């Protein structure tokens, strides 16, 4: 990444999580990828994750664990 991009990234990390998520969504949407292609890629990713879970390759994490981890990151 360029120095300018690193600065933008550093600044973005200071935003609350919901604003970072919205920023990420907007940046991703600005890429020249059709929504249809994005939908197909997400569908494939979801299927891959389901298959990996069913084969015992990945474990589940409770929502509480996820939110606790996010909250702890925001405090540091």
Secondary structure, 3 states (H helix, E strand, C coil): CCHHHHHHHHHHCCCCHHHHHHHHHHHHHHCCCCHHHHHHHHHHHHHHHHHHHHCCCCCCCCHHHHHHHHHHHHHC
